[in-house]
Amino acid sequence: MVTPKSIPQYKRLYEILRKHISDGVYMEGDLLPSENELCKLYGMTRPTVRQSLSTLANEGYIKKRQGKGSIVNHFPREIGILSVSGTTSAVGDRKLKTMIIAKPVLMQWPADFMFTLTELEKESGCIYMERVRFLDDVPIFYDISYIANINLPRITARQFENRSLFQILRDSYRIEIKGGDQRIKAIPATAKISRYLHLKREQPVLHLERKMETNNPDLFLYSSIFCNTEKYSIFGRF
């Protein structure tokens, strides 16, 4: 299992500050400690602290004001699915639930896969999984995941219900998401999408196709995500 020291320092500080904001230690309009204070408090360099604060700003937790510092924002109504930290981390302590539609299984890649695969990926196959994510009991994402089956022992035996995929990869396999590519377009909801997201048939839904890079240059994560944006919009940098 990964140890706290193996997690990037900027991410450790990000998680600490995000939790403090979510728990109400810092309220809307409060100033976070200055960069210098955070450097001294956590023994981190200024670039590391700035990366943590930039991640918080990108996900809507703070606003950076020239000459003032980092000001706590109102808790975002939007969902930071575009964040490399993952939906669970971006949502914070709100009621995010995961329902597993198809348990993870090892299979061959679909013949008409949405991204070009390497020869190693084709040879290794993928771990396939379907989930619906709920926020405050509202279905917001129908997520079909494909993970390249490269040095991920027993991943199909792990429990994913109400757990973060990114966190499992981080804790159990030392896999960190670094960034990636995505395509976004609106499509009419099929009968299956309508059923899972509680929408009308043919109602427009936002469709994201994503390829995510990791700290393992051979390992990529792919997902096809259908988004119910009636109540929540999505935001963030990816």
C-alpha positions in Angstrom: 0.0 0.0 0.0 1.2 3.5 -0.8 2.4 5.5 2.2 1.6 9.2 2.8 5.2 10.2 1.9 4.8 8.6 -1.6 1.8 10.9 -2.4 3.0 14.1 -4.1 3.5 16.9 -1.6 1.2 19.3 -3.4 -1.6 16.8 -3.4 -1.2 16.2 0.4 -1.5 19.9 1.0 -4.4 20.2 -1.4 -6.2 17.4 0.4 -5.6 19.0 3.8 -6.9 22.4 2.7 -9.8 21.0 0.8 -10.9 19.1 3.8 -10.6 22.1 6.0 -12.8 24.1 3.6 -15.3 21.3 3.3 -15.5 20.9 7.1 -16.0 24.6 7.7 -12.6 25.3 9.3 -12.4 28.1 6.6 -15.7 29.7 5.7 -16.7 31.6 2.5 -14.8 34.8 2.4 -12.0 33.7 4.8 -8.4 34.1 3.8 -6.2 31.0 3.7 -2.7 31.3 5.3 -0.3 33.0 3.0 2.1 31.1 0.7 5.0 31.9 3.1 3.0 30.7 6.1 2.0 27.5 4.3 5.6 26.9 3.3 6.7 27.2 6.9 3.8 25.3 8.4 4.1 22.2 6.2 7.8 22.4 5.3 7.1 22.7 1.6 8.6 24.8 -1.2 6.8 27.8 -2.7 6.2 26.1 -6.1 4.6 23.1 -4.3 2.3 25.4 -2.3 1.4 27.3 -5.4 0.5 24.1 -7.2 -1.8 23.1 -4.3 -3.5 26.5 -4.3 -3.9 26.4 -8.1 -5.6 23.0 -7.9 -8.0 24.4 -5.3 -8.7 27.4 -7.4 -9.3 25.3 -10.5 -11.9 23.2 -8.6 -13.7 26.3 -7.3 -12.7 26.1 -3.6 -10.8 29.4 -3.6 -10.4 32.6 -5.6 -6.9 34.1 -5.9 -6.8 37.8 -5.5 -3.7 39.9 -6.4 -2.5 41.6 -3.2 -4.9 39.8 -1.0 -4.2 36.1 -1.2 -6.4 33.0 -1.4 -10.0 33.7 -0.5 -12.4 30.8 0.2 -15.1 30.6 -2.4 -18.7 29.6 -1.9 -19.0 25.9 -2.0 -19.3 25.1 -5.7 -22.7 23.8 -7.0 -20.8 22.5 -10.0 -19.0 19.1 -10.1 -15.3 19.0 -10.7 -15.3 16.0 -13.0 -12.7 17.7 -15.2 -10.2 17.5 -12.3 -7.4 15.0 -12.3 -8.1 14.6 -8.6 -11.3 12.7 -9.5 -14.9 13.3 -8.8 -14.9 12.1 -5.2 -12.1 14.5 -4.2 -13.6 17.4 -6.1 -17.1 16.9 -4.5 -15.7 16.7 -1.0 -18.0 15.6 1.8 -21.3 16.0 0.0 -23.4 12.8 -0.4 -21.7 11.2 -3.4 -22.7 7.6 -3.9 -21.7 5.0 -6.5 -23.9 2.2 -7.8 -22.0 -0.5 -9.7 -23.9 -1.5 -12.9 -21.3 -3.9 -14.2 -18.6 -5.2 -11.9 -15.0 -4.9 -13.1 -14.1 -7.7 -15.5 -11.1 -8.5 -17.7 -12.0 -8.5 -21.4 -10.7 -7.6 -24.8 -11.0 -4.0 -26.0 -14.1 -3.2 -28.1 -13.3 -3.4 -31.9 -14.5 0.2 -32.4 -12.8 1.7 -29.4 -12.9 5.5 -29.1 -9.1 6.0 -28.8 -6.1 4.5 -30.6 -4.5 1.8 -28.5 -0.9 0.8 -28.3 0.2 -2.8 -29.1 0.9 -3.5 -25.4 -2.7 -2.4 -24.5 -4.2 -4.5 -27.3 -2.2 -7.6 -26.0 -3.0 -7.0 -22.4 -6.8 -6.4 -22.6 -8.7 -4.1 -20.3 -10.6 -4.0 -17.1 -14.2 -2.9 -17.9 -16.7 -1.5 -15.4 -19.9 0.5 -15.4 -21.0 2.8 -12.6 -23.7 5.4 -11.9 -22.6 8.3 -9.6 -25.2 10.0 -7.4 -24.9 13.4 -5.7 -27.6 14.0 -3.0 -29.5 11.0 -4.5 -29.6 12.6 -7.9 -27.9 10.5 -10.7 -25.3 12.7 -12.3 -22.9 10.4 -14.2 -23.2 7.2 -16.0 -19.6 6.2 -16.3 -18.1 3.4 -18.4 -14.5 2.8 -17.6 -11.7 0.9 -19.4 -8.4 0.5 -17.6 -5.4 -1.0 -19.5 -4.7 -4.3 -17.8 -1.0 -3.6 -17.1 0.4 -4.6 -13.7 -2.9 -4.2 -11.7 -3.1 -7.6 -9.9 -6.5 -8.6 -8.4 -8.1 -5.3 -9.3 -11.3 -7.0 -10.4 -11.7 -8.4 -6.9 -11.6 -5.0 -5.2 -14.7 -3.3 -3.9 -15.6 -0.2 -5.9 -19.1 0.6 -4.6 -19.1 4.1 -2.9 -15.3 4.2 -3.4 -13.1 6.4 -5.6 -11.4 4.7 -8.5 -8.6 7.2 -8.5 -8.0 6.6 -4.7 -7.9 2.9 -5.1 -5.3 3.2 -7.9 -3.3 5.6 -5.8 -3.4 3.6 -2.6 -3.1 0.1 -3.9 -1.0 0.5 -7.1 0.8 3.8 -6.7 -0.9 5.1 -9.9 -1.3 8.8 -10.1 -3.4 10.6 -12.8 -1.4 13.2 -14.6 -3.7 14.7 -17.2 -5.0 13.6 -20.6 -7.3 14.3 -23.5 -11.0 14.4 -23.8 -13.8 15.0 -26.4 -17.1 16.6 -25.3 -20.4 16.7 -27.2 -24.1 16.6 -26.6 -26.0 13.5 -27.7 -29.6 12.4 -27.4 -30.2 10.0 -24.5 -30.7 6.4 -25.3 -33.2 4.2 -23.4 -30.3 2.9 -21.2 -28.9 6.3 -20.5 -32.4 7.7 -19.8 -33.1 4.9 -17.3 -29.8 5.3 -15.4 -29.9 9.2 -15.3 -33.7 9.5 -14.9 -34.0 11.6 -18.1 -36.5 11.5 -20.9 -35.7 9.5 -24.0 -33.8 11.6 -26.6 -33.2 14.4 -24.1 -29.7 15.9 -24.7 -27.0 14.7 -22.4 -23.3 15.7 -22.3 -21.0 12.9 -23.4 -17.3 12.9 -22.4 -14.7 10.6 -23.9 -11.5 10.7 -21.9 -8.0 9.3 -22.1 -6.1 9.8 -18.9 -2.3 9.6 -18.6 -0.7 8.2 -15.4 2.7 8.1 -13.8 3.2 4.8 -15.6 3.9 5.7 -19.2 2.4 2.4 -20.5 -0.8 2.7 -18.4 -3.8 4.7 -19.5 -7.4 5.0 -18.2 -10.3 5.6 -20.5 -13.9 6.5 -19.8 -17.1 7.2 -21.6 -19.2 9.4 -19.3 -22.8 10.6 -19.8 -23.7 13.6 -17.6 -27.0 14.7 -16.3 -26.5 18.5 -16.1 -30.1 19.5 -15.2 -29.2 20.4 -11.6 -25.4 20.5 -11.7 -23.0 21.8 -14.3 -19.4 20.6 -14.6 -16.3 22.6 -14.4 -12.6 22.6 -13.9 -9.3 22.2 -15.8 -8.1 18.9 -17.1 
